[in-house]
């Protein structure tokens, strides 16, 4: 199956290295990714976030020089969602892009809500870094 997708992006007036360093630190997620988690803690080397759906595990791609912040979110049901997230240069600043997938069973309205939530989170990240 191929999912419908939407790329949500925000320009940030900070270097890609600065945006990446902040966004790659899972401890910072509650500060800018309210759509994902309200709190997070590291337990036995795993990052666990609290959501309305219960405790989720968030696993980021290893640190890299390419601005790849892809991450898996594993829900209490055991279901895992892959979330592509990238930071790259945009002139003298950065662009951060999150790909929102419309997964099976997701209504068009829920898909639009997911994308709006991601945009709000990215705008919060922008406001924190500028």
C-alpha positions as YAML, in Angstrom:
chain: A
units: angstrom
residues:
- id: 1
  name: UNK
  ca: [0.00, 0.00, 0.00]
- id: 2
  name: UNK
  ca: [1.16, 3.53, -0.76]
- id: 3
  name: UNK
  ca: [-0.14, 6.25, 1.53]
- id: 4
  name: UNK
  ca: [-1.26, 9.70, 0.53]
- id: 5
  name: UNK
  ca: [1.25, 12.19, 1.93]
- id: 6
  name: UNK
  ca: [1.68, 15.86, 2.57]
- id: 7
  name: UNK
  ca: [4.97, 17.66, 3.16]
- id: 8
  name: UNK
  ca: [4.64, 20.31, 5.84]
- id: 9
  name: UNK
  ca: [7.53, 22.76, 6.11]
- id: 10
  name: UNK
  ca: [8.63, 25.90, 7.90]
- id: 11
  name: UNK
  ca: [11.61, 28.16, 7.25]
- id: 12
  name: UNK
  ca: [13.70, 28.98, 10.34]
- id: 13
  name: UNK
  ca: [16.24, 31.79, 10.55]
- id: 14
  name: UNK
  ca: [18.92, 29.62, 12.18]
- id: 15
  name: UNK
  ca: [21.59, 27.38, 10.69]
- id: 16
  name: UNK
  ca: [20.71, 23.79, 9.83]
- id: 17
  name: UNK
  ca: [23.21, 22.62, 12.46]
- id: 18
  name: UNK
  ca: [21.46, 24.64, 15.19]
- id: 19
  name: UNK
  ca: [17.98, 23.49, 14.19]
- id: 20
  name: UNK
  ca: [19.15, 19.90, 13.93]
- id: 21
  name: UNK
  ca: [20.91, 19.96, 17.32]
- id: 22
  name: UNK
  ca: [17.79, 21.25, 19.08]
- id: 23
  name: UNK
  ca: [15.25, 19.07, 17.27]
- id: 24
  name: UNK
  ca: [17.41, 15.92, 17.50]
- id: 25
  name: UNK
  ca: [17.42, 16.04, 21.30]
- id: 26
  name: UNK
  ca: [14.37, 14.03, 22.42]
- id: 27
  name: UNK
  ca: [14.37, 15.88, 25.75]
- id: 28
  name: UNK
  ca: [13.29, 19.01, 23.81]
- id: 29
  name: UNK
  ca: [10.21, 17.39, 22.24]
- id: 30
  name: UNK
  ca: [7.69, 18.59, 24.85]
- id: 31
  name: UNK
  ca: [8.85, 22.17, 24.19]
- id: 32
  name: UNK
  ca: [7.89, 22.10, 20.52]
- id: 33
  name: UNK
  ca: [6.09, 18.88, 19.57]
- id: 34
  name: UNK
  ca: [2.90, 19.07, 21.62]
- id: 35
  name: UNK
  ca: [1.19, 17.04, 18.90]
- id: 36
  name: UNK
  ca: [3.44, 14.13, 19.81]
- id: 37
  name: UNK
  ca: [4.03, 14.26, 23.56]
- id: 38
  name: UNK
  ca: [3.46, 16.41, 26.60]
- id: 39
  name: UNK
  ca: [6.36, 14.90, 28.55]
- id: 40
  name: UNK
  ca: [9.25, 12.57, 27.85]
- id: 41
  name: UNK
  ca: [11.83, 10.66, 29.84]
- id: 42
  name: UNK
  ca: [14.67, 8.31, 29.09]
- id: 43
  name: UNK
  ca: [14.22, 4.88, 30.67]
- id: 44
  name: UNK
  ca: [16.83, 2.16, 30.13]
- id: 45
  name: UNK
  ca: [18.10, 3.95, 27.01]
- id: 46
  name: UNK
  ca: [14.61, 4.33, 25.49]
- id: 47
  name: UNK
  ca: [12.72, 7.62, 25.10]
- id: 48
  name: UNK
  ca: [9.18, 7.30, 26.43]
- id: 49
  name: UNK
  ca: [6.58, 10.00, 25.89]
- id: 50
  name: UNK
  ca: [3.18, 10.47, 27.48]
- id: 51
  name: UNK
  ca: [0.24, 10.97, 25.12]
- id: 52
  name: UNK
  ca: [-3.55, 10.74, 25.41]
- id: 53
  name: UNK
  ca: [-3.18, 7.25, 23.89]
- id: 54
  name: UNK
  ca: [-0.76, 6.19, 26.65]
- id: 55
  name: UNK
  ca: [3.01, 5.80, 26.76]
- id: 56
  name: UNK
  ca: [4.77, 5.81, 23.38]
- id: 57
  name: UNK
  ca: [8.37, 5.01, 22.53]
- id: 58
  name: UNK
  ca: [10.13, 7.49, 20.26]
- id: 59
  name: UNK
  ca: [13.23, 6.30, 18.39]
- id: 60
  name: UNK
  ca: [15.18, 8.80, 16.26]
- id: 61
  name: UNK
  ca: [17.58, 7.98, 13.44]
- id: 62
  name: UNK
  ca: [21.20, 7.98, 14.60]
- id: 63
  name: UNK
  ca: [22.88, 11.41, 14.63]
- id: 64
  name: UNK
  ca: [24.07, 12.27, 11.15]
- id: 65
  name: UNK
  ca: [25.47, 15.11, 9.06]
- id: 66
  name: UNK
  ca: [22.52, 15.14, 6.65]
- id: 67
  name: UNK
  ca: [19.81, 16.65, 8.87]
- id: 68
  name: UNK
  ca: [17.79, 13.44, 8.96]
- id: 69
  name: UNK
  ca: [15.52, 13.39, 12.00]
- id: 70
  name: UNK
  ca: [13.34, 10.47, 10.93]
- id: 71
  name: UNK
  ca: [11.77, 8.73, 13.89]
- id: 72
  name: UNK
  ca: [9.53, 5.84, 14.77]
- id: 73
  name: UNK
  ca: [6.71, 6.22, 17.27]
- id: 74
  name: UNK
  ca: [5.57, 2.94, 18.84]
- id: 75
  name: UNK
  ca: [2.15, 3.01, 20.50]
- id: 76
  name: UNK
  ca: [0.96, 0.90, 23.45]
- id: 77
  name: UNK
  ca: [-0.76, -1.41, 20.93]
- id: 78
  name: UNK
  ca: [2.65, -2.25, 19.47]
- id: 79
  name: UNK
  ca: [1.86, -0.42, 16.22]
- id: 80
  name: UNK
  ca: [4.80, 1.65, 14.96]
- id: 81
  name: UNK
  ca: [4.55, 4.71, 12.73]
- id: 82
  name: UNK
  ca: [7.53, 5.93, 10.70]
- id: 83
  name: UNK
  ca: [7.81, 9.73, 10.51]
- id: 84
  name: UNK
  ca: [10.19, 11.36, 8.02]
- id: 85
  name: UNK
  ca: [11.60, 14.68, 9.27]
- id: 86
  name: UNK
  ca: [14.44, 16.62, 7.66]
- id: 87
  name: UNK
  ca: [16.38, 19.83, 8.20]
- id: 88
  name: UNK
  ca: [18.33, 21.38, 5.35]
- id: 89
  name: UNK
  ca: [19.79, 24.72, 4.30]
- id: 90
  name: UNK
  ca: [17.47, 27.40, 2.97]
- id: 91
  name: UNK
  ca: [19.60, 30.40, 2.05]
- id: 92
  name: UNK
  ca: [21.14, 31.71, 5.26]
- id: 93
  name: UNK
  ca: [18.73, 29.71, 7.40]
- id: 94
  name: UNK
  ca: [17.00, 26.35, 7.40]
- id: 95
  name: UNK
  ca: [13.92, 24.53, 6.22]
- id: 96
  name: UNK
  ca: [12.40, 21.78, 8.33]
- id: 97
  name: UNK
  ca: [10.09, 19.37, 6.53]
- id: 98
  name: UNK
  ca: [7.83, 16.72, 8.06]
- id: 99
  name: UNK
  ca: [6.02, 14.21, 5.85]
- id: 100
  name: UNK
  ca: [2.52, 13.45, 7.10]
- id: 101
  name: UNK
  ca: [1.10, 10.14, 5.88]
- id: 102
  name: UNK
  ca: [-2.61, 9.44, 5.61]
- id: 103
  name: UNK
  ca: [-2.65, 5.95, 7.03]
- id: 104
  name: UNK
  ca: [-5.30, 3.38, 6.32]
- id: 105
  name: UNK
  ca: [-8.59, 4.20, 8.04]
- id: 106
  name: UNK
  ca: [-7.76, 7.89, 8.46]
- id: 107
  name: UNK
  ca: [-10.53, 10.19, 7.26]
- id: 108
  name: UNK
  ca: [-9.70, 13.21, 5.08]
- id: 109
  name: UNK
  ca: [-10.67, 15.43, 8.02]
- id: 110
  name: UNK
  ca: [-8.36, 13.60, 10.44]
- id: 111
  name: UNK
  ca: [-5.55, 13.80, 7.86]
- id: 112
  name: UNK
  ca: [-6.04, 17.57, 7.60]
- id: 113
  name: UNK
  ca: [-6.04, 17.81, 11.41]
- id: 114
  name: UNK
  ca: [-2.79, 15.80, 11.59]
- id: 115
  name: UNK
  ca: [-1.14, 18.13, 9.06]
- id: 116
  name: UNK
  ca: [-2.38, 21.22, 10.92]
- id: 117
  name: UNK
  ca: [-1.00, 19.83, 14.19]
- id: 118
  name: UNK
  ca: [2.40, 19.20, 12.58]
- id: 119
  name: UNK
  ca: [2.42, 22.74, 11.15]
- id: 120
  name: UNK
  ca: [1.62, 24.18, 14.59]
- id: 121
  name: UNK
  ca: [4.46, 22.13, 16.11]
- id: 122
  name: UNK
  ca: [6.94, 23.30, 13.45]
- id: 123
  name: UNK
  ca: [5.87, 26.90, 13.99]
- id: 124
  name: UNK
  ca: [6.47, 26.45, 17.73]
- id: 125
  name: UNK
  ca: [9.96, 25.12, 16.94]
- id: 126
  name: UNK
  ca: [10.56, 28.20, 14.78]
- id: 127
  name: UNK
  ca: [9.43, 30.53, 17.57]
- id: 128
  name: UNK
  ca: [11.76, 28.84, 20.05]
- id: 129
  name: UNK
  ca: [14.79, 29.07, 17.78]
- id: 130
  name: UNK
  ca: [14.43, 32.53, 16.29]
...
